[in-house]
Amino acid sequence: MTEFVTFQGDALARLAELPSDHYDAVITDPPYSSGGTFRSDRQQATGQKYTQTGEKKNPFSDFPGDNRDGRSFLYWMTLVLSETYRVTKNGGTIALFTDWRQLPTVSDALQAAGFVWRGVYVWDKTLAARPRKGYFRQQAEFVVWGSKGPLPAKPDLPALPGLTTCSVNKGGRFHQTGKPVELMKAIVQVCPEGGTVLDPFMGSGSTGVACGELGRKFHGIEYTEHYHEVARERLAETFQ
Ligand SMILES: C[S@@+](CC[C@H](N)C(=O)[O-])C[C@H]1O[C@@H](n2cnc3c(N)ncnc32)[C@H](O)[C@@H]1O
């Protein structure tokens, strides 16, 4: 099966070229524009931001788009999600990664774009996650999810779990902030078998690899040439 298509370029520009009412699900992990309490933290290179104290610098390529302030992030995310809304089928789902700082902004943008907000899926990153002595570990990231209009009933399908527990390094790393394929396989099940998933910020293509392994078609967009190439290699291997 060779049912994947990738586009290199800016998500907003590429989304504008895609057909309306086409995708069964949009599952994506955009730059969080988070990673710190202060403006100076947010403006660091991604390799700096996403390297834990005492750890060697993250060996993967830096990526753009991760340093917007709160207002510009909300505005930009609303523009991207509005185009995403247009290309999603009626009754299709959206699932969007974020962290605890940006959770309120992302759920606002999702609703401003027209989606119905349905809930928050939890990725439990296990005790391998960022520790803070005497305080709570930053152990979870979140997937804000929703739908374009009412959710169609699926009486013949089992209910999906509302969280996945899986360490960030499970299954190998291909991107500075790459998501494990095991996690993505749990999430792409929201797309009907044989349906098509779009990821407008695909990075190294983990969403697509999960689709290939579970019989979903995949379309992905990535801004950098580097990660676009990494994704193409992984996808070509998966969708043979
Ligand atoms: C958080 S990463 C996605 C990682 C991916 N989930 C994986 O497992 O490899 C976000 C990606 O969005 C890309 N990106 C940033 N700005 C973009 C834009 N305007 N359009 C498309 N992609 C963009 C970055 O280069 C980065 O690879």
The ligand as an SDF file (V2000), in Angstrom:
LIG
                    3D

 27 29  0  0  0  0  0  0  0  0999 V2000
    6.6130   19.3270   17.3680 C   0  0  0  0  0  0  0  0  0  0  0  0
    7.2530   19.0160   15.8070 S   0  0  0  0  0  0  0  0  0  0  0  0
    6.3780   17.5890   15.2180 C   0  0  0  0  0  0  0  0  0  0  0  0
    7.0780   16.3100   15.5830 C   0  0  0  0  0  0  0  0  0  0  0  0
    6.3360   15.0760   15.0910 C   0  0  0  0  0  0  0  0  0  0  0  0
    5.1310   14.8390   15.8380 N   0  0  0  0  0  0  0  0  0  0  0  0
    7.2140   13.8330   15.1580 C   0  0  0  0  0  0  0  0  0  0  0  0
    6.8910   12.8870   15.8840 O   0  0  0  0  0  0  0  0  0  0  0  0
    8.2640   13.8170   14.5100 O   0  0  0  0  0  0  0  0  0  0  0  0
    6.5690   20.3210   14.8880 C   0  0  0  0  0  0  0  0  0  0  0  0
    7.0690   20.3870   13.4390 C   0  0  0  0  0  0  0  0  0  0  0  0
    6.3890   21.4670   12.7790 O   0  0  0  0  0  0  0  0  0  0  0  0
    7.2830   22.0390   11.8390 C   0  0  0  0  0  0  0  0  0  0  0  0
    6.8150   23.4010   11.5360 N   0  0  0  0  0  0  0  0  0  0  0  0
    7.0870   24.5560   12.1930 C   0  0  0  0  0  0  0  0  0  0  0  0
    6.4540   25.5790   11.6160 N   0  0  0  0  0  0  0  0  0  0  0  0
    5.7650   25.0720   10.5640 C   0  0  0  0  0  0  0  0  0  0  0  0
    4.9010   25.6290    9.5880 C   0  0  0  0  0  0  0  0  0  0  0  0
    4.6210   26.9390    9.5770 N   0  0  0  0  0  0  0  0  0  0  0  0
    4.3750   24.8110    8.6630 N   0  0  0  0  0  0  0  0  0  0  0  0
    4.6320   23.4750    8.6600 C   0  0  0  0  0  0  0  0  0  0  0  0
    5.4510   22.8790    9.5650 N   0  0  0  0  0  0  0  0  0  0  0  0
    5.9990   23.6750   10.5080 C   0  0  0  0  0  0  0  0  0  0  0  0
    8.6330   22.0000   12.5370 C   0  0  0  0  0  0  0  0  0  0  0  0
    9.7040   22.0580   11.6090 O   0  0  0  0  0  0  0  0  0  0  0  0
    8.5620   20.6890   13.3090 C   0  0  0  0  0  0  0  0  0  0  0  0
    9.2000   19.6350   12.6040 O   0  0  0  0  0  0  0  0  0  0  0  0
  1  2  1  0
  2  3  1  0
  2 10  1  0
  3  4  1  0
  4  5  1  0
  5  6  1  0
  5  7  1  0
  7  8  2  0
  7  9  1  0
 10 11  1  0
 11 12  1  0
 11 26  1  0
 12 13  1  0
 13 14  1  0
 13 24  1  0
 14 15  1  0
 14 23  1  0
 15 16  2  0
 16 17  1  0
 17 18  1  0
 17 23  2  0
 18 19  1  0
 18 20  2  0
 20 21  1  0
 21 22  2  0
 22 23  1  0
 24 25  1  0
 24 26  1  0
 26 27  1  0
M  CHG  2   2   1   9  -1
M  END
$$$$
